[in-house]
Structure formats: structure tokens, C-alpha cells
């Protein structure tokens, strides 16, 4: 049997081996044409894109390079199949080419998901660590949704019954949701924390009855490092409903203290000390001008109580500690220069002698 007889014999799907050979050659030509034509189109469009100031179009062109080459290759294959004498293969080939266009369309949606979440990652919302950690999760969820829609659309176009498949997935999804209520609750809690952003990784927060630093925000739970260096883990579903007080979110920090002076301090010394305290506070470059209080609060049981309240414009607690230390040290200097001293709890006991007994007559 010569080669011609073999090529004229029928193979799978009622096509001769010659037709299969022609289809394979056209497919290879389509792949080569798609890659070459795709590069040329990207090169031309890329010059136009580089002239713009935005970056999203550069990312879009880069991510859609593969689907563009595939679409051009499919167009080349469809043109050659219609031009060639492949009458028995035309209907089947055109059907698979259209299915290929479906695949290219959803492939493009896959890449558009990447572009969309890339732009979201560059936004102000994603500057925090937790929000940025949600972007990969959102990307995966969106891609799973696109893949599910693509699979159903392609199978339906090819003639496969998808109604029973969708019904089965719906029942299975319902059963899975009922079996994993807590997991789903914690997952939605993670999304809620990401959108509302009550805290980010590294923040110092007070959650219910403990003060800690946020160490890691996961999909199921959030970990906190307490002041005793222990780890506290709270499920995100519960955390989303908890009372959270963020210390890191403060735009300024308050110095509030009561300074006791000994009762031997004169009025002139008190006035000098009050003026000195005010001058010390005004000399601080990060003092918030409003809400400064330096007043004689009360005549205490063992001291003159001077109330000092001031705000400092800083978000760094370590910096506030340094400012507070410097202010308190200068307060000590003001008291020393005034010629008096700080009081400490004292108690004076006066003893009176009993009257002498009346002499007996």
C-alpha cells in the first residue's frame, strides 16, 4: 500500500488521513501565525500605550497578549479551513473553532481579573497590609467564578446537557455551606475586616479585655501578640462583632498627670511653678495648641495638686514616651528652681497631753 492509498483511507470522525494531516498543518500554521501577528499588534499598540501617563493600559496590553495571539490564530485557521476542500470536516472544525473563541473570551476575562486586582492593589485602599492580603483571595475567587461560567458555556455550546450538572452543583454547594457554616462565617468576617479596616498588621489594639499588637490576619482567624509576648487567636467571625479600640489610629496623644507640691509652697512659688509648666509645654514643637491645662486642681490631703493636661501631635508611641519623659524632667527643674519640692503622702499626728489629775483634798 502506497502513501496515497493510506492518506485516502478514513480515520476517526469519518475524515480521511489526508484531511487530518491538512487539519494538523493548518493548526500548526495557525499557532505560528497567531504568535507572529500577536507580537506585531502588541508592538504597534505598545507604542501608542507608552505615550499615556497611566499604567493600567500597559498592564492590560501585557496580560491580553496571549488571548490576542490565540484569537488571531483561530481566525487564521478558520479562514484556511473554509478555503480548503475539507467538506466533511468543515462543520466539526468550525464548531470547535467557535468553542475556541469561547475559551479565548473567558481566557481574556481571566486576564482582566488580574488587571482589575492589580489596579486595586495600587489604590489607596490596598496600602494597608490586611487589605493587600485580601487581593490574592479575591483574585482566586473571581477566577473560580469565571472558570465555572466558562465551563458551563463551552459544554452547553458543544451540546452536552449542563442542566443536571448545574443542579448537582447547587445541591452540593448547599450541603457544603451547611457543613462549613463557621468556616464561611470566618471567611466573611475576614472580608468584613478587610473592607472596614478597623486595624492592620502591626497596629496596637485593645480587643475586649486585652491589649495587643496585630501580628497576622488570616482567612480564618487573626493573631495578636500581647504585652506578655503570648499569642491570642480569635476567629474572624467573632472578631468582626467585637469591640475593637485602636491605639495606632490616634492622631495625637495625651499627657495627663497630677503633680503634688508640699504644703510649705507659698503662693508666689505656686504661680511661678504654674507659669514654668506652661512655658515647658509651649517649648515643645509637637504640642497641640488646644486643650492645654495647667491649673491648681485641689488642696489635697497632703499636697497642692497641680493638674497638667496636654496633647502632642504624634502617632508613634515611642516618640510620645520620649516627649513625656523630657517634659516631666523639665517640670522637676521648674519645681527645684522655685525653691520647693514634690510632696509625698504624709500624715501629721498631733499629740495632746492629758490634763493633770486634780489633787485630793
C-alpha positions, 0 to 999 in steps of 0.5 A, a space after each residue: 500500500 502506497 502513501 496515497 492509498 493510506 492518506 485516502 483511507 478514513 480515520 476517526 470522525 469519518 475524515 480521511 488521513 489526508 484531511 487530518 494531516 491538512 487539519 494538523 498543518 493548518 493548526 500548526 500554521 495557525 499557532 505560528 501565525 497567531 504568535 507572529 501577528 500577536 507580537 506585531 499588534 502588541 508592538 504597534 499598540 505598545 507604542 501608542 500605550 507608552 505615550 499615556 501617563 497611566 499604567 493600567 493600559 500597559 498592564 492590560 496590553 501585557 496580560 491580553 497578549 496571549 488571548 490576542 495571539 490565540 484569537 488571531 490564530 483561530 481566525 487564521 485557521 478558520 479562514 484556511 479551513 473554509 478555503 480548503 476542500 475539507 467538506 466533511 470536516 468543515 462543520 466539526 472544525 468550525 464548531 470547535 473553532 467557535 468553542 475556541 473563541 469561547 475559551 479565548 473570551 473567558 481566557 481574556 476575562 481571566 486576564 482582566 481579573 488580574 488587571 482589575 486586582 492589580 489596579 486595586 492593589 495600587 489604590 489607596 485602599 490596598 496600602 494597608 497590609 490586611 487589605 493587600 492580603 485580601 487581593 490574592 483571595 479575591 483574585 482566586 475567587 473571581 477566577 473560580 467564578 469565571 472558570 465555572 461560567 466558562 465551563 458551563 458555556 463551552 459544554 452547553 455550546 458543544 451540546 452536552 446537557 449542563 442542566 443536571 450538572 448545574 443542579 448537582 452543583 447547587 445541591 452540593 454547594 448547599 450541603 457544603 455551606 451547611 457543613 462549613 457554616 463557621 468556616 464561611 462565617 470566618 471567611 466573611 468576617 475576614 472580608 468584613 475586616 478587610 473592607 472596614 479596616 478597623 486595624 492592620 498588621 502591626 497596629 496596637 489594639 485593645 480587643 475586649 479585655 486585652 491589649 495587643 499588637 496585630 501580628 497576622 490576619 488570616 482567612 480564618 482567624 487573626 493573631 495578636 501578640 500581647 504585652 506578655 509576648 503570648 499569642 491570642 487567636 480569635 476567629 474572624 467571625 467573632 472578631 468582626 462583632 467585637 469591640 475593637 479600640 485602636 491605639 495606632 489610629 490616634 492622631 495625637 496623644 495625651 499627657 495627663 498627670 497630677 503633680 503634688 507640691 508640699 504644703 510649705 509652697 507659698 503662693 508666689 512659688 505656686 504661680 511661678 511653678 504654674 507659669 514654668 509648666 506652661 512655658 515647658 509645654 509651649 517649648 515643645 514643637 509637637 504640642 497641640 495648641 488646644 486643650 492645654 491645662 495647667 491649673 491648681 486642681 485641689 488642696 489635697 490631703 497632703 499636697 497642692 495638686 497641680 493638674 497638667 493636661 496636654 496633647 502632642 501631635 504624634 502617632 508613634 508611641 515611642 516618640 510620645 514616651 520620649 516627649 513625656 519623659 523630657 517634659 516631666 524632667 523639665 517640670 522637676 527643674 521648674 519645681 527645684 528652681 522655685 525653691 520647693 519640692 514634690 510632696 509625698 503622702 504624709 500624715 501629721 499626728 498631733 499629740 495632746 497631753 492629758 490634763 493633770 489629775 486634780 489633787 485630793 483634798 
